[in-house]
């Protein structure tokens, strides 16, 4: 049916049929075929249909037999849709005498045919068509006479073709091809409308006595095959889809009188290709009303798949096959007792594989698919192969090759009944060779199982469906475990959970880990680090899937309790410490701030512990690390016998805690050599960010140790250390250590000089630096500002502390202060309402520029030993700038110097022989000076280079 072409008949005058010109004409006409880009707008369809290419069979009219209409509906293409008559006559008298009667006889024979169109082709020489008729000629052309005689309605069924032998221009045939397309579409539209009217009448009689579904099926299929013959595959597929829906309606109405049994098993029914339409005489079975439901459904699927293959949609073919095998397989399971033994498994197995093979055959001749479509196609084939593998699961359990437990038992259907009785004859046995071999040979079954599983895995990997591939890897691991290949099974069971975890397949993850633990036990391997990692991963999966259905067949709580007990033994047997991060079995919360102990000089921290396991966990110690400013670290710990199942409060202590706000950085639970560690500040890679790390506040203890230290005003490096007098220590317990916090952000102003003796010096020099903290300098400046104020000194002290605290946090003011003496204090500084007025006055005073002389007040002094290398001559050079005016301002200060003003300067060089050998002091040396000019900043005139003599304390 699918290879049927549209029939077009041709005829001509008997005298022309044997001529060479006629043969050349037919050859030229066939060279214009197939027809392309035919647009069909049917009144019964809302959209325009485009036929990309239409194959035409040109046959002689006399070769078509006009038989009486058959009672059995046939395709619309079995009869011609268009009849052509070719006329080659250029003389009007000849036309009137003989040709007209020939055309009339032909028209009379074809016009009586139902749903057929006709067309008269007038062939002339190209030179005749282009000759203009004389103006006063009263006679019309032969074409005009043909049109006048035979165009009985408004439609023009005559066309002229200016052609001669050897003419190959496509433009010559344009009018004729257009007329042929119009005639074909008109006939097709009439035939389709007529057949659709028949279908509507049949559907309207569906509930009347005598209506037959099989007859309706044949009538509907005739329309589908007609659409397929003209390459309207979508319309053909729609007819079969409607047939499928009509069958489901009949099935729901339980009106199955037109069918035979559910299935009549025939030889090789379980092994023949599912999508083959020629393996049985389906049409004869339908006409005889003896087709079984099984055969009808298989035939429908095969026809739909054939159309989808011509539309190059293999993904839909695979999906339809998977859906059909799953749904109809359930019906066959219900009738399993009436079928040959293992028939359902063999049929589903063979059908799934045959669909994959058939699709591969179809797609091998197609252009390469796009990447996305190819991935979906491979995934669909993977589903079919996995379906075949599941039949091996069922078969293996039945014959004893596989155990009745997950993952093999997951394929068992709930409707599976007991094996059929021995009433089935030997003639009704399965015919699939691979299945028969697998039933009798255990090793052949295992090899076959691995082959099909690996094929499915390969398809899933190509499709990018890692989760499905990993699931099948788990089945292969379970098979290795069952076959006694324990090391291989353990390796697969241990590696698979890492792939399941990112996809949140916690049930499969926990199941694979439990199988890894059981396999580890069967191998009698010690409880080593590998076993501990597997167990901790299993406990993690157990906690994450709490509340959902588990695949572990035993009592899960009892199973976990035994594993936790073994974990303690494994931790004690380790030869070194083992750390494991962020395990969800235990979680911690900080419900309150720390507090001081009433009977000891320690700080207590209460932690709310939530043990998510169903049993107590025996541990040794629980500790919490708190981080403060400047990496100040505190450790709170408690000796604990066990972590009780559920929630409970645990108190931890620290003997060296200082007050402040801390961030809970980490928690550690020690179980012998196993350390469970939770990092509360960082986030796991690839996961959602953690919640903000909890803060813990430790209040100041008025009865605790309080130490205040102050640097001395004079320090000498490398000298004996000493503290400034006035050290305060209170609340100290002799048995406790002291922790001193280091201040940060301290800034200082420095000045320095080198002090030496006039006598020769061989010992190191001392660099004496006078310095003062900016806080101290600013405090002294503020005292000058507040001098003479009548306000409360306590308010001034608070304001000074507030301002200095602000200045310590931001050093941007220092540069301006060093340049102009101004200190800019923002008005937004929070000092309180009582100090707002004082802040305003202080801002006004400090924002005024003033000349910075040597600051007054107390200065600190630091002496640093400096090793000076022995040198014969040391030169001290300076430049003295001379003012252009001798006048001074009223305050005794020199007159200011402006940018761009010329200056006079004196270069002075003093030489010292103080550190040279005594013998060399009486010698005279010759030295040279060189002033290097920086033209970007200065323009220098005068002597820039010269020589001078050097003596003791000589000045040049």
Protein Blocks (a to p, Z undefined) as FASTA:
>chain_A
ZZpccdddddddfklmmpmklmmmmmmmmmmpccehiacddfkbcbdcddfbacdddddf
klpccddddfbdcdfklpcfbdcdddddfbfklmmmmmmmmmmmmmmmmmmpghiacddd
ddddfklmmpccdfklmbdcfklmmmmmmmmblbdcbdcddddehiabfklmmmmmmmmm
mmmmmmmmmmmmmmmmmmmmmmmmmmpghiafklmmmmmmmmmmmmmmnopaklmmmmmm
mmmmmmmmmmmnopaklbccfbdcdehklmgcfklcklpcfklmmmnopacfklmmmmmm
mmmmmmmmmnopaklmmmmmmmmmmmmmmmmmmmmmmpcehklmmmmmmmmmmmmmmmmm
mmmmpccddfklmmmmmmmmmmmmmmmmmmmmmmmmmnopaccddfklmmpcfklccddd
fkbcfklccfbfklmmmmmmmklmmmmmmmmmmmmmmmmmmnopaklmmmmmmmmmmmmm
mnopamlmmmmmmmmmmmmmmnopaklmmmmmmmmmmmmmmnopacdfklmmmmmmmmmm
mmmmgoiacfbfbdfklmmmmmmmmmmmmmmmpcbdcddehiakbccddfbccdddfkbc
cdddddddddfbfbdcddfbdcdddddehhiacddddddfbdcehjdddddddfkbcedd
dddfbdcddehjbccdddfkbccehiacddddddddddddfkbccddddddfbdcehiac
dddehiacehiafkbccdddddehiacdddddddddfbdcfbdcddddddddfklmmmmm
mmmmmgoiabdfklmmmmmmmmmmmmmmpcklmmmmmmnopacddfklcgbjklmmmmmm
mmmmmmpccdddddedjdddddddddddddfbdcddddddddfbfbdcfkopacdddehi
acdddddddddfklmcfklmmpccdddddddddfklpccedjfbdcddddehiaZZ
